[in-house]
């Protein structure tokens, strides 16, 4: 048996580097965090060969004194914590005192810095575990770190690095995270001598737009919520900007980018009702809280955290995001069209998003075209169970000159193939999927009624009887209370027949037999105990789908306007129950480009 012995310091550092420095991007992250902690207002990053050959970071922070330079490259030496109590309320990004030592153990590293009040800068270098003595250097202020030839002395690790393009992509992602977290700092990123990013200090919204792009900014809602010591702010994209992967998901806790299962679940739940199942949301959100409420000392990479009151935090994040995504005033931003007009020169014109315009809350009795009330009142009663008050009785569409008091979704022009409503507002043309829009309206009404225990029932003038198998009969007998709470009165008519005597008032025009069959099937599949709890929304969504107006139903102009007005006051009406968009807008300017007007 071999004797137990102490490992050499260099080998210990190289083992530690395996946990902290997995690739060039890992080193870049640690170095950028040091610059931010040093109070830098300007940070410049230079990379060669994806960071494998060189990572150079220069900042104008407070710098390091001559005497502290050797300590900066020593394991477990740090200026950020002094005692266990400090570890329990870490406010800085770095605190372990491992990063620089780990980087120095697996690369050729040069550290130059000018401490506050010092006459000139000092520089030290490392190579293969050897640390040079400090020597004078030319540096106006702050700190410059150069990491050359990552893993030059550990070839087994170096062969696991990917291509230059892949390693650069990881470095760029780290750069984006740090730049998002501190909009007040100027950042520059160079790769192989070419400037890839140059970001001036800006407001948070402008920095988010600069990093994630204008399309993200234009299709997002800005969140600002506070409760007790918790504050959540940032931008969350509406469902139209959903992604096929989890890119463009940035969540920060006290300025630190984190990946946390609790937070991920809260965000997923907030989007669940409006996002298609195979899509992922995009967001850049910032959570601020007391440092003693979060433990960041969970993993060497510091992207995992633990929260003291996880349940309360989950509820806060979910409700804050759900509130922002549910607001009718945020709905139009989701209508940015996926359709792009290909310009002759190869450029693309994006259909204008509603979020770039002013938005107004439109009451249920918003003015409609003169004279549309007679027919529209009947349609309101049929679809929504309410009566608007609007003057006149004409069914004509809005004219170009009638631009006063035009609501956000405009006034209907007509139908397209019995599926879409064409509407005109101040900016151009809207195309509305009438079934999807009505489905969302009914779904939200059913949810609200069930939440308030006021899901009204509509007795059928002629009860509907239909053949049923033994499973359906058993479901009715066992789940009568659940059916009643959902607004149904279904009973056994005979050993092989069921009878429907009442349905939810919002669904009175649905195919009663098909609706009953589907509801019984889902109750049987979910179980009665789940039908009103975890599976409630799926059941209500099915009910709404059966009650919504179907394709090829011809609507009058007042009926179309009635639907548009109801959409404007319904939460999440920009998406159907499955997360697909319910309407798109094409601006007049985009139409002009399509037809090359003015050229």
Order of alpha helices (4+ residues) and beta strands (2+ residues): alpha-alpha-beta-beta-alpha-alpha-alpha-beta-beta-beta-beta-beta-alpha-alpha-beta-beta-alpha-alpha-beta-beta-beta-beta-alpha-beta-beta-beta-alpha-alpha-beta-beta-alpha-beta-beta-beta-alpha-beta-alpha-alpha-beta-beta-alpha-alpha-alpha-alpha-beta-alpha
